[in-house]
Amino acid sequence: AAAASATKTWSEDELFANGETIYNANCSGCHQKDGSGIPGVFPAMTDSSITNGPAADHLNIVINGKGGMPSFKMLGDADLASVITYERRAFGNNGTVVQPSDVTSAR
């Protein structure tokens, strides 16, 4: 099932719903549930050049970590695509959708 979910093309709604769950479990402790972050400590997801910019930059940070942010490469491709899509489409953001195949290519 995991391999199938990583190779299928997910709808934006599927990615968003799964991504919200993953975000709340793994990201909201630092970036806050509403994506506001903590100024000077944890960057906001709102109005961010990362969440609204090129997906490749966003993928790199989530997969490999940056500064004090740990790597999340232990998550599967479908889960990473989901949480990144959630971050790019929630909080008033207009970033592009990311598919599991994009994560596979970025690893």
Secondary structure in CASP SS format (residue, H / E / C, confidence):
PFRMAT SS
TARGET T0000
AUTHOR 0000-0000-0000
METHOD secondary structure of the structure
MODEL  1
A C 1.00
A H 1.00
A H 1.00
A H 1.00
S H 1.00
A H 1.00
T H 1.00
K C 1.00
T C 1.00
W C 1.00
S C 1.00
E H 1.00
D H 1.00
E H 1.00
L H 1.00
F H 1.00
A H 1.00
N H 1.00
G H 1.00
E H 1.00
T H 1.00
I H 1.00
Y H 1.00
N H 1.00
A H 1.00
N H 1.00
C C 1.00
S H 1.00
G H 1.00
C H 1.00
H H 1.00
Q C 1.00
K C 1.00
D C 1.00
G C 1.00
S C 1.00
G C 1.00
I E 1.00
P C 1.00
G C 1.00
V C 1.00
F E 1.00
P C 1.00
A C 1.00
M C 1.00
T C 1.00
D C 1.00
S C 1.00
S C 1.00
I C 1.00
T C 1.00
N C 1.00
G C 1.00
P C 1.00
A H 1.00
A H 1.00
D H 1.00
H H 1.00
L H 1.00
N H 1.00
I H 1.00
V H 1.00
I H 1.00
N H 1.00
G C 1.00
K E 1.00
G C 1.00
G C 1.00
M E 1.00
P C 1.00
S C 1.00
F C 1.00
K C 1.00
M C 1.00
L C 1.00
G C 1.00
D H 1.00
A H 1.00
D H 1.00
L H 1.00
A H 1.00
S H 1.00
V H 1.00
I H 1.00
T H 1.00
Y H 1.00
E H 1.00
R H 1.00
R H 1.00
A C 1.00
F C 1.00
G C 1.00
N C 1.00
N C 1.00
G C 1.00
T C 1.00
V C 1.00
V C 1.00
Q C 1.00
P H 1.00
S H 1.00
D H 1.00
V H 1.00
T H 1.00
S H 1.00
A H 1.00
R C 1.00
END
